Amino acid sequence: MDIVFLVARVLLAVIFLLSAVGHLTQSKGMAQYAASKGVPAAEAGVIASGLVFLLGGLSILLGIWTDLGALAIALTLIPVTFMMHPHWKETDAQAKQGEQIHFNKNLALIGGLLLLFYVTNQLQDIPVGITGPLFDRW
């Protein structure tokens, strides 16, 4: 079963590592889009979220304080989800549907990250990981 846990970590981490690359290499364009959504300090927010996605993604991928990486990304995604995908504000049906899909996707990712946080804190050793959990069973 360790391999299943590793594959799940890799798949989850890849989403955030690819997103981090986009945030950090295309920050100007992403910041313009975020600013159009009303995000304050959009460029700083894009870079900061990119760094969280990069460090958190590496943490999950490598199994280094996986719980911290998962929690950091989840806490970052909560405000991002509400600021960037407010489907309730859209009047165009197609735009509304697209925003709702992204909103729901982010909710699922937050749920998965919180589940990873919980599970890694229940285990003594993270399967195929470098370290154990940082918070170690609050």
N, C-alpha and C positions, 0 to 999 in steps of 0.2 A: 504493500500500500504506500510505501514511501515514494515510489515513482509517481503515483497519482498526485500526491501532495506537491512534488517537484514540478510536474507538468502544469498543475494549476497555478503555482507561483510564477512559472515562466510566462504562461499565457497572460496572466494578470499584469505582470511587470512590463511586458512588451507594449501594451497599450500606453502606459505612462512614459516609457522610454522614448517611443516614437513621438508622442505628444511633446515631450521635453525638447526634442530636436527641433520640432516646428516652432515652439515658443522661443527658443534661443537663437535660431537662425533666421527667423522671419518675424522678429519682435515688432518691427515698425508697422508692418501690415496688420498683424494681429492686434496691436495696440490701437490702430485706427478703427478696427472693427469693434473692439471692446469699448472705445470711447463713444462710438455711435450707439452703443447699448446703454450709455450713461454711466459707465464704470469710471469712478474717480481715479486719478493717477494711473491711467490705463497702461502706460508703458512699464512703469514699475511693477504693476500687478502681473503683467504678462511675464516679465523676467522672473519675478519672485515665484509665481506658480510653476514656471518652467524649471526652476531650480529645485522646488519641492518635488515635482514629478521625476526629475532626474535622480535626485538623491534617494527618494522614497522607492522609485522603481529599482534602482541598484540594490537597495536594502532588501526588497522582496525577492529579487532575482537571486542574489548571492546568499540569502539567509543570514544576513548580518542585522541583528536587532529588527527582525521582520515585523514585529509588533509596532515598533516606532515608525517604520516606513509606512505601514498600512494606515496607522492612525494619522500621521502627518498628511498623507494624501487625502484621506477621508475628510479631515477638518478643512483642507483647502477646497475640496470639491463642493462642500456645502454652500458657501457664499457664491462660488463660481456658478453653480447650477441655477440659483435664483437670479443672479444678475445677468447671466448670458442667455438663459433660455426661458424667459417669462412668457410662456405660451398664452397665459390668460390676458395679456396685453395686445395680442395680435388680432387684427380684424380680418386679414386675408386668410381664407380657409387653408390654403396650401402652406403658407408661412406658419400658421398656427399648428398644423399637423407636424411640420418639420421640427418646430421648437419643442412640441410635446414629446416627440420621439427622443430628442436629445435630452430633455429633462428626465424622462423615464429611464433612459440608458444610464444617466449619471446617478439616479437613485439606486439602480441595480448595482452599479460599481461601488457606491458608498456602502451598500449593504454587504457586498462581498468583502470589501476592505475591513469593515467592522467585524465580520465573521472571522476573517484571517487574524485580526487583532485578538479576538477572543480565543480562538483555537490555539494560537501560538503561545498564549499565556497559560493554557491548560497543560501544555506539553513540557516535559523537563528538557528535552532536546528537540530542536526543529529538524525534522527529517531532511537529510541532505543539505544542511545549512552549516554556516561557519560558526555562528554563535547561538546561544539560547536567547530567549526573550529578554528585553531590557527591563520591562515592568514586572516580570516574574510573579504572576498570580496576585495581582493587587489584592 
